[in-house]
Amino acid sequence: MLPRIDIFISDKRQPRMLNFRVEYRQRTIELVLEEGSTVGEIKKLLEADLGIPVSKMQLKGWKSGDVSDSTVMRSLHLPKNNSLYVLTPDIAPTASTSKNSDLQESLNQNFLLVISHREAQRDYSLNFPGSRTIQEMTLAASGITYPCHHLSVCRRSSPANSQEPTEECADVHMVSDSEGDDFEDASEFGVDDSEMFGMGSSTCRKSPMMPENSENEADALLHFTAEFSSRYGETHPMFFIGSLEAASQEAFYGKARDRKLLAIYLHNDDSVLSNVFCSQMMCADSIVSYLSQNFITWAWDVTKEANKARLLTMCTRHFGSVVTQTIRTYKTDQFPLLLIVMGKRTSNEVLNVIQGNTTVDELMMRLMGAMEIFTAQQQEDIKDEDEREARETVKREQDEAYRVSLEADRKKREVQEREEAEQVRVERMRKEQEDEKEAIRLSLEQALPPEPDEDSVEQISKLRIRTPSGEFLERRFLGSCKLQVLFDFVASKGYPFEEFKLLTTFPRKNITQLDSGSTLLEAKLFPQETLFLEGKE
């Protein structure tokens, strides 16, 4: 007896895994979860990595809009790879963000440098705004605290006069403008303040983001992109290289499913916010990723008046005077600006103008808010476009069916005309042949010798010929008549020699094969005989 072997087949399938790339400010987290997981489970994993409570966390980037924590990802029909963004509007900014906020406040302060020169026993007062740079670094960003700070101004003796340089130093006191003192002019010190801090050399100045008189917009934007990368690194939004009109065409005028928002970045080097906004906002991974996926980003530098005037002309042409006037109202210290433009059926609409004094979270939320408005409009446009294409498809199908019907009718008419023409031709030929046969028959009938009388003294042969229809032809012939006369008689009755043969009954003999010059007597068709006609095969 053979041993029993039990085999169990498991029907358990491998779960589908989903990849998530989650961005939060300057951090990027990679997660892999089963498709049956919930949105809340993603937040719990992020809570462990980011230290952010789930209740304070907003998870954005779902294609189907906002979802709840209990939503199972299988119900969202997600692709294999997904990108999400964490927003925390209820949580105070991090230390670095707070520092940026404090820095922003400091940039708007005025500073007084009080320089005490011990040798001369005299004080010198220099009045500076917080945005004034010391070798490309703002006073506020240099770590100086106020209301009071001690600095030293040193004068080095020339090495030619001494083997070791010596220093003569003076204390420098800096106080904020909150003390309300009237400041002395820097000219008392005898030197230009920019020369004192090393700003007089041209080697310390930045190259312009955009040349002032570029021949075309594409060249200007190539220069802008190269300079932007040089200053802030290669991680930045991909700027559209081309005219504003071309960027608008790319964003607004394709298929409804392919359209995007247009983000117009306006840079101004004279604004103290530009460096912070570019380095910390425009170059943040989450912002770069979101702009790349959902926007066409076009940039322009308005530092130079000529470039600003050129921009206003372009905006007036493409967006109207309202947008142009909006840009005019912003002051230099409110730049840079990020204009979010949406293409509409009749005109283009500016959804949002984002100023430079913002944070990454706020910027992301405003971009997402614009995307929600755009997505709602896009869905309507897609629906209208689908309905229009459906109508056009039906019309094309109807037109094609009508064309096919016309073509079929035309071919049918042509076939009918050919058949009718063929029938006419055949009928004409048949008529001609009948007329020809009739003419031959009449000619043969007229050429036949007269029928001899029964009481003629000559030998007479009386022939009885049965036709294919069963009728009989009877006639008397002289025994001396040739067989050709008999054939002509039969032909004159409508049975030509070419189509019929004349046979004897018994024995069966084909008379038409005999010599037509033989007489009836020689053919032994005398004194009487019954013959029959049969068609030739």
BELMO-V96969 format. One record per pair of residues at least 12 apart in sequence whose ideal C-beta (glycine too) atoms are under 8 Angstrom apart, sorted by sequence separation. I is the first residue (numbers start at 0). J is the second residue. D is the distance in Angstrom with one decimal. If there is no record, write none. Layout:
# BELMO-V96969
I;J;D + I;J;D
This chain:
# BELMO-V96969
18;30;7.5 + 19;31;7.4 + 32;44;7.8 + 63;75;5.7 + 112;124;7.2 + 154;166;7.2 + 210;222;5.8 + 311;323;5.0 + 314;326;6.5 + 326;338;7.8 + 339;351;4.3 + 353;365;5.6 + 461;473;7.5 + 462;474;6.2 + 476;488;7.9 + 489;501;6.3 + 499;511;7.8 + 500;512;7.7 + 510;522;6.5 + 18;31;5.6 + 19;32;6.9 + 45;58;7.7 + 62;75;7.5 + 111;124;6.1 + 112;125;4.1 + 153;166;4.5 + 154;167;5.2 + 209;222;5.9 + 338;351;7.6 + 339;352;7.7 + 461;474;7.9 + 462;475;7.8 + 17;31;7.2 + 30;44;5.9 + 39;53;7.0 + 42;56;5.5 + 61;75;6.7 + 111;125;7.1 + 112;126;8.0 + 153;167;6.7 + 208;222;7.8 + 209;223;4.9 + 224;238;5.1 + 247;261;6.3 + 337;351;8.0 + 338;352;5.5 + 339;353;7.2 + 351;365;5.7 + 461;475;5.2 + 462;476;6.4 + 474;488;6.2 + 510;524;7.6 + 16;31;5.7 + 17;32;5.7 + 30;45;7.8 + 53;68;7.4 + 62;77;7.7 + 111;126;5.7 + 112;127;6.5 + 153;168;4.7 + 208;223;5.4 + 223;238;6.8 + 246;261;6.2 + 311;326;6.5 + 337;352;7.5 + 338;353;7.9 + 460;475;7.2 + 461;476;8.0 + 486;501;7.3 + 496;511;6.4 + 16;32;7.2 + 17;33;7.5 + 42;58;6.2 + 110;126;7.7 + 111;127;7.6 + 152;168;6.7 + 224;240;7.1 + 310;326;7.4 + 311;327;7.1 + 322;338;7.6 + 336;352;5.9 + 337;353;4.1 + 459;475;5.3 + 460;476;5.0 + 472;488;7.8 + 485;501;7.4 + 16;33;6.2 + 17;34;5.7 + 28;45;6.7 + 41;58;6.7 + 109;126;6.7 + 110;127;4.8 + 151;168;4.3 + 152;169;4.9 + 209;226;7.6 + 264;281;7.1 + 336;353;6.9 + 351;368;7.3 + 459;476;7.2 + 460;477;7.3 + 472;489;7.3 + 15;33;7.2 + 16;34;7.2 + 109;127;7.2 + 110;128;7.4 + 151;169;6.6 + 208;226;5.0 + 220;238;6.1 + 336;354;6.2 + 351;369;5.3 + 459;477;6.4 + 460;478;5.1 + 14;33;4.4 + 15;34;4.2 + 109;128;5.7 + 110;129;6.0 + 151;170;6.4 + 152;171;5.7 + 207;226;7.4 + 208;227;6.8 + 220;239;7.4 + 221;240;6.0 + 335;354;8.0 + 336;355;7.3 + 350;369;4.7 + 458;477;7.0 + 459;478;6.6 + 14;34;6.3 + 21;41;7.7 + 28;48;5.4 + 38;58;6.6 + 108;128;7.8 + 109;129;7.0 + 150;170;7.3 + 151;171;6.4 + 206;226;6.1 + 220;240;5.0 + 243;263;7.7 + 334;354;7.7 + 335;355;4.8 + 457;477;5.6 + 458;478;3.6 + 460;480;7.6 + 472;492;5.7 + 510;530;6.8 + 14;35;6.3 + 28;49;7.5 + 60;81;7.5 + 108;129;4.5 + 110;131;7.9 + 149;170;5.7 + 150;171;3.4 + 220;241;7.2 + 333;354;5.1 + 334;355;5.8 + 457;478;7.1 + 458;479;7.2 + 19;41;6.6 + 23;45;7.8 + 60;82;5.8 + 61;83;7.4 + 107;129;6.5 + 149;171;6.8 + 150;172;7.8 + 318;340;6.9 + 333;355;6.7 + 350;372;5.8 + 453;475;6.9 + 455;477;7.8 + 457;479;7.3 + 26;49;7.3 + 60;83;4.1 + 106;129;4.8 + 149;172;6.4 + 150;173;6.8 + 206;229;7.9 + 217;240;5.5 + 329;352;7.8 + 333;356;7.6 + 350;373;7.4 + 452;475;8.0 + 462;485;7.1 + 21;45;6.3 + 59;83;6.7 + 60;84;5.0 + 105;129;5.1 + 106;130;5.1 + 148;172;7.1 + 217;241;5.3 + 325;349;6.9 + 450;474;5.9 + 451;475;5.5 + 58;83;5.7 + 59;84;4.7 + 147;172;5.9 + 148;173;4.5 + 205;230;7.3 + 216;241;6.7 + 217;242;7.1 + 329;354;7.4 + 337;362;7.7 + 450;475;5.4 + 451;476;7.4 + 464;489;6.6 + 485;510;7.6 + 486;511;6.9 + 503;528;6.8 + 504;529;5.6 + 23;49;6.0 + 42;68;6.5 + 58;84;7.6 + 59;85;7.7 + 147;173;6.7 + 216;242;4.5 + 236;262;7.6 + 238;264;7.6 + 339;365;7.7 + 450;476;7.8 + 451;477;5.5 + 466;492;7.8 + 504;530;7.3 + 58;85;6.2 + 59;86;5.9 + 147;174;5.5 + 215;242;7.6 + 216;243;7.0 + 319;346;6.8 + 322;349;5.6 + 325;352;6.6 + 339;366;7.2 + 503;530;6.0 + 504;531;6.7 + 23;51;7.9 + 38;66;5.4 + 57;85;7.1 + 110;138;5.6 + 145;173;6.3 + 146;174;4.9 + 236;264;7.6 + 262;290;6.0 + 318;346;7.9 + 341;369;7.4 + 466;494;7.0 + 482;510;6.8 + 502;530;6.5 + 38;67;6.8 + 39;68;3.4 + 56;85;6.0 + 57;86;4.3 + 145;174;6.5 + 146;175;4.7 + 318;347;5.2 + 448;477;7.6 + 486;515;6.3 + 501;530;5.5 + 502;531;5.8 + 38;68;5.3 + 39;69;6.4 + 56;86;7.9 + 57;87;7.1 + 143;173;6.3 + 145;175;4.2 + 317;347;6.9 + 339;369;4.4 + 501;531;7.8 + 502;532;7.8 + 37;68;6.5 + 38;69;7.4 + 56;87;6.3 + 57;88;7.0 + 106;137;6.5 + 108;139;7.0 + 146;177;6.6 + 318;349;7.0 + 341;372;7.0 + 482;513;6.0 + 501;532;6.1 + 502;533;5.9 + 37;69;5.8 + 38;70;4.9 + 55;87;5.7 + 146;178;6.5 + 262;294;4.3 + 264;296;6.4 + 266;298;6.6 + 268;300;7.4 + 341;373;5.3 + 448;480;7.1 + 482;514;7.1 + 483;515;4.2 + 500;532;7.5 + 37;70;6.3 + 105;138;8.0 + 106;139;5.2 + 110;143;7.7 + 260;293;6.3 + 261;294;6.9 + 262;295;7.1 + 264;297;7.3 + 265;298;7.7 + 266;299;7.2 + 267;300;7.4 + 269;302;5.9 + 301;334;7.2 + 343;376;7.2 + 482;515;4.9 + 483;516;6.9 + 499;532;5.0 + 500;533;5.6 + 37;71;5.6 + 38;72;6.9 + 51;85;7.2 + 55;89;5.2 + 105;139;3.3 + 259;293;6.1 + 260;294;5.0 + 261;295;5.2 + 262;296;4.6 + 263;297;5.4 + 264;298;4.3 + 265;299;5.8 + 266;300;4.7 + 267;301;5.3 + 268;302;4.4 + 481;515;6.5 + 482;516;7.3 + 485;519;6.9 + 499;533;6.7 + 500;534;7.8 + 36;71;7.4 + 37;72;7.1 + 55;90;5.4 + 105;140;7.9 + 110;145;6.9 + 259;294;5.7 + 260;295;7.4 + 262;297;7.2 + 263;298;7.5 + 264;299;7.5 + 265;300;7.9 + 266;301;7.0 + 267;302;5.3 + 341;376;6.6 + 481;516;5.8 + 482;517;5.3 + 499;534;5.7 + 500;535;5.6 + 35;71;6.3 + 36;72;5.8 + 49;85;7.0 + 51;87;5.9 + 116;152;7.5 + 259;295;5.2 + 261;297;6.6 + 263;299;7.2 + 265;301;5.5 + 266;302;7.2 + 448;484;6.5 + 481;517;6.9 + 482;518;7.4 + 498;534;6.4 + 499;535;6.4 + 21;58;7.8 + 35;72;7.4 + 102;139;5.7 + 108;145;7.5 + 447;484;6.7 + 464;501;7.3 + 481;518;6.1 + 482;519;7.0 + 498;535;5.9 + 34;72;5.6 + 35;73;5.8 + 102;140;5.8 + 112;150;7.5 + 114;152;5.7 + 480;518;6.4 + 494;532;5.4 + 497;535;7.7 + 34;73;4.7 + 51;90;6.8 + 479;518;5.5 + 480;519;5.5 + 485;524;7.7 + 32;72;7.3 + 45;85;6.4 + 447;487;6.0 + 478;518;6.7 + 479;519;7.6 + 482;522;6.0 + 446;487;6.7 + 447;488;5.9 + 478;519;5.4 + 479;520;6.9 + 41;83;7.8 + 235;277;7.8 + 477;519;7.7 + 478;520;4.5 + 34;77;7.6 + 223;266;7.7 + 476;519;5.8 + 489;532;6.8 + 250;294;7.8 + 443;487;4.6 + 447;491;6.4 + 236;281;6.3 + 250;295;4.1 + 265;310;7.3 + 294;339;7.9 + 443;488;7.8 + 231;277;5.0 + 235;281;5.8 + 249;295;5.3 + 230;277;7.1 + 231;278;5.2 + 235;282;5.1 + 443;490;5.2 + 444;491;4.0 + 478;525;5.1 + 234;282;5.4 + 443;491;4.3 + 478;526;7.8 + 118;167;6.5 + 246;295;5.5 + 117;167;8.0 + 227;277;7.2 + 231;281;7.3 + 232;282;6.1 + 234;284;6.9 + 236;286;7.5 + 440;490;6.6 + 441;491;7.9 + 118;169;7.8 + 231;282;5.2 + 236;287;5.5 + 246;297;4.2 + 439;490;7.3 + 440;491;5.2 + 117;169;5.5 + 235;287;6.3 + 440;492;7.8 + 116;169;4.7 + 117;170;7.9 + 234;287;6.0 + 440;493;6.5 + 115;169;5.4 + 236;290;4.5 + 237;291;5.9 + 243;297;6.2 + 17;72;6.3 + 114;169;6.1 + 115;170;5.0 + 236;291;6.5 + 114;170;8.0 + 115;171;7.2 + 126;182;3.9 + 239;295;5.5 + 243;299;8.0 + 439;495;7.4 + 114;171;4.8 + 115;172;7.1 + 125;182;7.9 + 126;183;7.7 + 209;266;7.9 + 239;296;6.3 + 436;493;7.8 + 462;519;8.0 + 113;171;6.8 + 114;172;7.9 + 124;182;5.3 + 126;184;7.5 + 208;266;5.5 + 236;294;7.8 + 238;296;5.6 + 239;297;4.7 + 277;335;7.3 + 112;171;5.8 + 113;172;4.2 + 124;183;3.7 + 126;185;6.6 + 237;296;6.6 + 238;297;6.7 + 276;335;5.2 + 436;495;7.0 + 460;519;4.6 + 17;77;5.8 + 20;80;7.3 + 22;82;7.3 + 112;172;7.8 + 113;173;7.0 + 123;183;7.4 + 124;184;7.9 + 125;185;4.4 + 208;268;6.3 + 236;296;4.4 + 238;298;4.7 + 272;332;7.1 + 460;520;7.5 + 18;79;6.3 + 20;81;7.1 + 21;82;7.9 + 22;83;7.4 + 23;84;7.4 + 112;173;5.4 + 113;174;6.9 + 124;185;7.6 + 131;192;7.9 + 207;268;7.2 + 265;326;7.2 + 270;331;5.4 + 271;332;6.5 + 272;333;7.9 + 273;334;6.8 + 17;79;6.6 + 18;80;4.8 + 19;81;5.2 + 20;82;5.0 + 21;83;4.8 + 22;84;5.4 + 23;85;4.0 + 111;173;6.5 + 123;185;7.8 + 134;196;6.6 + 269;331;5.1 + 270;332;5.7 + 272;334;6.8 + 273;335;5.4 + 458;520;6.9 + 462;524;6.4 + 18;81;6.8 + 19;82;7.8 + 20;83;7.3 + 21;84;7.3 + 22;85;7.2 + 110;173;5.7 + 111;174;5.3 + 124;187;7.1 + 125;188;6.6 + 133;196;4.4 + 134;197;5.0 + 205;268;6.8 + 270;333;7.4 + 272;335;6.6 + 17;81;6.4 + 19;83;5.9 + 21;85;6.1 + 23;87;7.8 + 110;174;7.9 + 111;175;7.7 + 123;187;5.7 + 132;196;7.9 + 133;197;7.3 + 134;198;6.9 + 267;331;5.9 + 270;334;4.1 + 460;524;5.5 + 463;527;7.3 + 465;529;7.0 + 110;175;6.6 + 111;176;6.9 + 123;188;4.2 + 127;192;7.1 + 133;198;7.6 + 269;334;7.9 + 270;335;6.5 + 460;525;4.5 + 461;526;6.6 + 462;527;6.9 + 463;528;7.4 + 464;529;7.7 + 465;530;7.2 + 466;531;7.8 + 467;532;5.9 + 109;175;7.4 + 110;176;7.4 + 132;198;6.7 + 460;526;6.0 + 461;527;4.2 + 462;528;5.6 + 463;529;4.7 + 464;530;4.8 + 465;531;4.0 + 466;532;5.3 + 467;533;6.9 + 108;175;5.8 + 109;176;3.9 + 125;192;5.5 + 267;334;3.7 + 458;525;6.7 + 459;526;6.9 + 460;527;6.7 + 462;529;7.8 + 463;530;7.3 + 464;531;6.8 + 465;532;6.9 + 467;534;6.4 + 108;176;6.4 + 135;203;6.4 + 266;334;7.2 + 267;335;6.1 + 458;526;7.4 + 460;528;7.2 + 462;530;6.3 + 464;532;6.3 + 24;93;7.4 + 111;180;6.9 + 134;203;5.9 + 244;313;7.7 + 265;334;6.4 + 266;335;5.1 + 125;195;7.7 + 135;205;7.4 + 243;313;4.7 + 247;317;5.8 + 265;335;5.8 + 111;182;5.2 + 227;298;7.6 + 242;313;7.7 + 243;314;7.6 + 264;335;6.6 + 265;336;4.4 + 244;316;7.8 + 264;336;7.6 + 265;337;7.6 + 294;366;7.8 + 244;317;6.1 + 263;336;7.9 + 264;337;5.5 + 265;338;7.0 + 286;359;6.6 + 293;366;7.7 + 114;188;6.9 + 224;298;7.7 + 243;317;5.8 + 263;337;7.2 + 285;359;6.9 + 289;363;6.7 + 223;298;5.6 + 262;337;6.0 + 263;338;4.1 + 223;299;7.5 + 262;338;7.2 + 283;359;5.1 + 286;362;6.2 + 290;366;7.4 + 220;297;7.7 + 223;300;6.0 + 262;339;5.9 + 263;340;6.3 + 280;357;6.8 + 286;363;6.5 + 289;366;5.9 + 293;370;5.6 + 220;298;6.6 + 261;339;7.6 + 262;340;7.7 + 280;358;7.9 + 285;363;6.2 + 289;367;7.8 + 220;299;7.9 + 260;339;5.9 + 261;340;4.2 + 276;355;4.4 + 280;359;6.0 + 219;299;7.9 + 260;340;6.9 + 261;341;7.6 + 275;355;7.5 + 279;359;6.9 + 286;366;7.5 + 293;373;8.0 + 219;300;8.0 + 260;341;5.8 + 261;342;7.3 + 276;357;7.6 + 272;354;7.9 + 273;355;6.8 + 280;362;5.5 + 272;355;3.4 + 258;342;6.5 + 272;356;5.9 + 270;355;6.4 + 261;347;7.9 + 219;306;7.7 + 209;299;7.1 + 250;340;7.8 + 252;342;7.1 + 260;350;7.5 + 209;300;3.6 + 251;342;2.8 + 208;300;4.1 + 211;303;4.6 + 250;342;6.3 + 207;300;7.1 + 209;302;7.6 + 212;305;6.7 + 247;340;7.9 + 208;302;6.7 + 209;303;7.5 + 211;305;5.1 + 207;302;6.7 + 211;306;6.2 + 247;342;7.1 + 207;303;7.1 + 251;347;6.9 + 209;306;5.8 + 247;347;7.0 + 260;369;6.1 + 260;370;6.9 + 260;373;5.1 + 258;377;6.3 + 256;377;7.8 + 255;377;6.3 + 258;380;7.3 + 255;380;4.1 + 256;381;5.9 + 255;381;4.5 + 255;383;7.7 + 255;384;4.4 + 254;384;7.1 + 137;271;6.6 + 130;271;3.9 + 129;271;7.8 + 106;271;4.6 + 106;272;7.7 + 103;272;7.3 + 103;275;7.5 + 102;275;7.1 + 99;275;6.1 + 99;279;6.7 + 84;285;5.5 + 84;289;6.8 + 82;288;6.2 + 82;292;7.2 + 107;332;7.9 + 103;356;5.8 + 27;284;5.7 + 25;283;6.3 + 100;358;7.9 + 24;283;6.8 + 25;284;6.9 + 99;358;7.5 + 24;285;6.9 + 22;284;5.6 + 23;285;7.1 + 96;358;5.7 + 22;285;3.7 + 96;359;7.7 + 22;288;6.3 + 92;358;6.0 + 92;360;7.6 + 88;360;6.3 + 87;360;6.4 + 88;361;8.0 + 86;360;5.6 + 88;364;6.6 + 86;363;6.1 + 86;364;5.9 + 84;363;6.1 + 86;367;7.8 + 84;367;7.7 + 59;363;7.7 + 64;371;7.7 + 59;367;5.6 + 64;374;7.9 + 25;359;7.9 + 24;359;5.3 + 24;360;7.2
